[in-house]
Amino acid sequence: MACTAVPYRHRHLPGASSRQLMVKDGQHCRYTSSPTLPPSVESAKKTLRSMQRGAPEGASSKYGTPRLEYLQQLVTEFQQTVSEEAKEQIVAHLANFGYDPLNYDYLQHLHVQDLFLDCLTEPNEKLVEFAVGGISNCCPDPANAAVIVSSGGIPLLISCLSSPVENMVLSTVISLYYLCTLSTRKEILIPQVIEAIRAYAASVANCRFRNIATAFLGRYKLYLEERSSVKAGSWTKTAMP
């Protein structure tokens, strides 16, 4: 069966809290969906295990489910289930697919990045943690990063820096590092972000966290040096006769 997707573009409410549940017309915000696909978390797990054993890209697994259709099943199940545990499992599976660049087109086609971002507004900390992990897996790709930025992901990610969950903060710093470009750095390299990263870097023993924090703070240092150079150049130019 061909997988037909119906695109959905989510909208973050201005000033929405990172833990505020977004609701539209009395229902959760929707993502790309295909109501003709019978969702099943258990069958999806079997498909994932098959793919992890090396099913060819784009081919059907031993369970007869092509990769795009499988991902569509996960997205559809996420929208339909009322089980928090099922949602956590689904988002964790989707996040794992973000590791492989071969899946980027599928994830973009299904607007999974939007799904991750909407999860950041949920009160379920596990769901938020898995969603941030998915974002950190996807955002090294410029196309994925552009979607996250244009969908208002930066302020949502920044709010995750206040989490007591170390792994969530680590994924957040990784995400912000890759999202930090010439066009976004004024929004990312702000005092509250720098202070939070410095505090974590000084208090945690996680070497991976220290490495990414050092890289992030190094980028901030270059930004400050560049700003100083620009200001000095402007002053010199103004002072010249």
C-alpha positions in Angstrom: 0.0 0.0 0.0 1.4 3.4 -0.9 1.8 5.8 1.9 -0.1 9.1 1.2 0.7 11.9 3.7 -1.4 15.0 4.4 1.0 17.7 5.4 0.4 19.8 8.5 2.2 22.9 9.6 2.0 23.4 13.3 1.9 26.8 15.0 3.5 27.7 18.3 1.4 30.3 20.2 3.3 33.5 20.9 4.8 33.4 24.4 3.7 29.9 25.0 5.3 28.2 27.9 7.6 25.2 27.1 5.4 23.1 29.4 2.1 24.4 28.2 0.0 21.8 26.3 -0.9 23.2 22.9 -4.5 22.6 21.9 -6.2 23.5 18.7 -10.0 23.2 18.4 -10.1 21.0 21.5 -7.6 18.5 20.1 -3.8 18.1 20.2 -2.0 19.8 17.3 -1.9 17.4 14.3 1.1 16.4 12.2 1.2 14.6 8.8 -1.3 11.8 9.0 -2.7 8.9 7.0 -5.9 7.6 8.5 -5.9 4.5 6.2 -2.9 3.0 7.9 -3.8 0.8 10.9 -1.4 2.1 13.7 0.1 -0.5 16.0 3.0 0.2 18.4 3.8 -3.5 18.7 4.0 -4.1 15.0 6.0 -0.9 14.7 8.5 -2.2 17.2 8.9 -5.4 15.2 9.5 -3.3 12.0 12.1 -1.2 13.8 14.0 -4.3 15.0 14.0 -5.6 11.5 15.3 -2.3 10.1 18.0 -2.2 12.8 19.2 -5.6 11.6 20.0 -4.0 8.3 16.9 -3.9 6.0 17.9 -2.1 2.7 17.0 1.5 2.4 13.5 2.0 1.0 12.9 -1.8 0.8 10.2 -3.7 2.7 11.2 -5.4 5.9 10.4 -9.0 6.7 7.2 -7.6 8.2 6.3 -6.1 4.8 6.5 -2.4 5.9 8.6 0.1 3.9 10.4 2.6 6.0 8.3 5.6 5.1 5.1 3.7 5.8 6.5 2.5 9.1 7.4 6.1 10.1 3.9 7.2 9.0 2.4 4.5 11.3 4.4 5.9 14.2 3.2 9.5 13.5 -0.4 8.4 13.1 -0.3 6.3 16.3 1.2 9.3 18.2 -1.8 11.4 17.2 -4.4 8.7 18.1 -3.1 7.2 21.3 -4.1 8.4 24.7 -1.4 6.4 26.4 1.6 8.5 27.7 3.8 5.4 27.7 3.0 4.7 24.0 3.7 8.4 23.1 7.1 8.1 24.9 8.0 4.9 23.0 6.9 6.4 19.7 8.9 9.6 20.1 12.0 7.6 21.3 11.7 5.5 18.1 11.4 8.6 15.9 14.3 10.2 17.6 16.5 7.1 16.9 15.7 7.5 13.2 17.2 10.9 13.3 20.6 9.4 13.7 20.7 8.3 10.1 20.9 11.0 7.4 19.2 8.6 5.0 16.0 9.1 7.0 16.1 12.9 6.8 13.9 13.2 3.7 11.3 10.9 5.3 11.3 12.8 8.6 10.9 16.1 6.7 8.2 14.7 4.5 6.2 13.7 7.6 7.0 16.9 9.5 8.5 14.9 12.4 10.6 18.0 13.4 7.3 19.7 14.1 6.1 16.8 16.2 9.3 17.0 18.3 8.8 20.7 18.8 5.2 20.3 19.9 6.3 17.7 22.4 8.4 20.4 24.0 5.2 22.0 25.2 4.0 18.9 27.0 4.1 18.5 30.8 5.5 14.9 30.4 9.3 15.3 31.1 10.1 11.9 29.5 8.4 13.0 26.3 10.3 16.3 26.3 13.6 14.5 26.9 13.0 12.1 23.9 11.9 15.0 21.7 14.9 17.1 22.5 17.1 14.0 21.7 15.4 13.7 18.4 16.0 17.4 17.6 19.7 17.1 18.5 20.0 14.1 16.2 18.3 16.0 13.3 19.6 19.5 13.6 23.2 19.0 12.2 21.5 18.8 8.8 20.9 22.4 7.5 17.5 21.6 6.1 16.3 20.2 9.4 17.8 23.1 11.3 16.0 25.6 9.0 12.7 23.9 9.9 13.4 24.0 13.6 14.3 27.6 13.5 11.4 28.7 11.3 9.0 26.8 13.5 10.0 28.8 16.6 12.2 26.0 18.1 14.9 28.2 19.6 13.0 29.7 22.5 11.4 26.3 23.2 14.9 24.7 23.4 16.3 27.5 25.5 13.5 26.8 28.1 14.7 23.2 28.3 18.0 24.4 29.8 16.3 24.8 33.1 15.5 21.0 33.3 17.1 19.0 36.2 17.5 16.1 33.7 21.2 16.2 32.6 20.6 14.2 29.4 17.9 16.7 28.3 20.2 19.7 28.9 23.0 17.9 27.0 20.7 17.4 24.0 19.6 21.0 24.3 23.1 22.4 24.2 24.0 20.2 21.2 20.9 21.4 19.4 21.6 25.1 20.1 25.2 24.6 19.1 24.2 23.4 15.6 21.4 25.9 15.3 23.7 28.8 16.1 24.5 30.6 12.8 25.0 34.2 11.7 21.2 34.6 11.5 20.3 33.0 14.8 23.2 33.8 17.2 21.7 36.9 18.6 18.7 34.8 19.7 20.9 32.0 21.1 24.0 33.6 22.5 22.1 35.5 25.3 23.1 35.9 28.9 20.7 33.3 30.3 21.9 30.6 27.9 25.6 31.3 28.5 25.1 31.4 32.3 23.2 28.1 32.3 25.8 26.4 30.2 28.7 27.7 32.3 27.0 26.5 35.4 26.4 23.0 34.1 29.9 22.8 32.7 31.3 23.6 36.1 29.2 21.2 38.0 28.8 18.0 36.0 31.4 15.3 35.5 30.0 14.2 32.1 33.0 14.5 29.7 30.7 14.7 26.7 28.8 17.6 28.3 32.0 19.4 29.1 33.2 19.0 25.5 30.1 20.4 23.9 29.9 23.2 26.6 33.5 24.1 25.8 32.8 24.2 22.1 29.6 26.3 22.7 31.4 28.8 25.0 34.2 29.0 22.5 31.7 30.0 19.8 30.4 32.7 22.2 33.9 34.0 22.8 34.4 34.4 19.1 31.1 36.2 18.8 32.1 38.7 21.5 35.5 39.3 19.9 33.7 39.9 16.6 31.3 42.4 18.2 34.3 44.2 19.8 36.1 44.4 16.5 33.0 45.8 14.7 32.5 48.4 17.5 36.2 49.4 17.4 36.1 49.7 13.6 32.9 51.8 13.7 34.4 54.1 16.4 37.7 54.5 14.4 35.8 55.3 11.2 33.6 57.8 13.0 36.6 59.5 14.7 38.5 59.9 11.5 38.3 63.3 9.9 
